[in-house]
């Protein structure tokens, strides 16, 4: 590590489904964040670490920022706002393929106190037919935050990612190596299990079970060759439980099989995973339940 080594924490902000989780996974070259076509799937701040000879960037993914009224959504928004304050740099991700709307306006307003430490990254250049500078959302965002530097990328196919990393590193202060060079995330094993199971639930139930899913690892045994975990999938209605379980347990079996495969690849060892589905009525509005979720 040289005297000019750059390091710091970069807070990712963007409206739901702007591509933050895909960007995190592409940057780290490893799956560290849940990816789903449904918005609001990133529930907790997630760290992804990129280390190069001259810099280390610690990315902190946040929930897609939006206005909402449930206790859960208020907590998600609070996480996003606190992450902006704590970061050395703020990376505001904008989806070029979508129009500027009220959610984007809310993010822009949230960004204003942090323009001195921000960079705007316009994502999904592969999804638009015209030049990025001609997209309506680019013009709107750029006119509202004219002094913030910007770049164009595709998180999906990797275009512009290396250039973005180098730009971010140039804006970070000289600092220490926060994590060992081989680290790509500081997520715990229970957290990885819970996020992976949630992802597989989303993949197999689509919009039938929107955001009424919370996964909790209730028992865990870890050895050098095997992980054995018992996890509960919480929903807020009996009808949702039926969807996740499926006829004769068919859906829950698919979820478990897919999750075990992904987790075995992540942890590079055998994973035994046992799933149950539990109902906690209207848990998103249960302050004690949500507070416990965010404190663990």
Rosetta blueprint (number, residue, H / E / L):
1 X L
2 X L
3 X L
4 X L
5 X L
6 X E
7 X E
8 X E
9 X E
10 X E
11 X E
12 X E
13 X E
14 X L
15 X L
16 X L
17 X L
18 X L
19 X L
20 X H
21 X H
22 X H
23 X H
24 X H
25 X H
26 X H
27 X H
28 X H
29 X L
30 X L
31 X L
32 X L
33 X L
34 X L
35 X L
36 X L
37 X L
38 X L
39 X L
40 X L
41 X L
42 X L
43 X L
44 X L
45 X L
46 X E
47 X E
48 X E
49 X E
50 X E
51 X E
52 X E
53 X L
54 X L
55 X E
56 X E
57 X E
58 X E
59 X E
60 X E
61 X E
62 X L
63 X L
64 X L
65 X L
66 X L
67 X L
68 X L
69 X L
70 X L
71 X H
72 X H
73 X H
74 X H
75 X H
76 X H
77 X H
78 X H
79 X H
80 X H
81 X H
82 X H
83 X H
84 X H
85 X H
86 X H
87 X L
88 X L
89 X E
90 X E
91 X E
92 X E
93 X E
94 X E
95 X E
96 X L
97 X L
98 X L
99 X L
100 X L
101 X L
102 X H
103 X H
104 X H
105 X H
106 X H
107 X H
108 X H
109 X H
110 X H
111 X H
112 X H
113 X H
114 X H
115 X H
116 X H
117 X H
118 X E
119 X E
120 X E
121 X E
122 X E
123 X E
124 X L
125 X H
126 X H
127 X H
128 X L
129 X L
130 X L
131 X L
132 X H
133 X H
134 X H
135 X L
136 X H
137 X H
138 X H
139 X H
140 X H
141 X H
142 X H
143 X H
144 X H
145 X L
146 X L
147 X L
148 X L
149 X E
150 X E
151 X E
152 X E
153 X L
154 X L
155 X L
156 X L
157 X L
158 X L
159 X L
160 X L
161 X H
162 X H
163 X H
164 X H
165 X H
166 X H
167 X H
168 X H
169 X H
170 X H
171 X H
172 X L
173 X L
174 X E
175 X L
176 X L
177 X L
178 X L
179 X L
180 X L
181 X L
182 X L
183 X L
184 X L
185 X E
186 X L
187 X L
188 X L
189 X H
190 X H
191 X H
192 X H
193 X H
194 X H
195 X H
196 X H
197 X H
198 X H
199 X H
200 X H
201 X H
202 X H
203 X H
204 X H
205 X H
206 X H
207 X H
208 X H
209 X H
210 X L
211 X L
212 X L
213 X L
214 X E
215 X E
216 X E
217 X E
218 X E
219 X E
220 X E
221 X E
222 X E
223 X L
224 X L
225 X L
226 X E
227 X E
228 X E
229 X E
230 X E
231 X E
232 X E
233 X E
234 X E
235 X E
236 X L
237 X L
238 X H
239 X H
240 X H
241 X H
242 X H
243 X H
244 X H
245 X H
246 X L
247 X H
248 X H
249 X H
250 X H
251 X H
252 X H
253 X H
254 X H
255 X H
256 X H
257 X H
258 X H
259 X H
260 X H
261 X H
262 X H
263 X H
264 X H
265 X H
266 X H
267 X H
268 X L
269 X L
270 X E
271 X E
272 X E
273 X E
274 X E
275 X E
276 X E
277 X E
278 X E
279 X E
280 X L
281 X L
282 X L
283 X H
284 X H
285 X H
286 X L
287 X H
288 X H
289 X H
290 X H
291 X H
292 X H
293 X H
294 X H
295 X H
296 X L
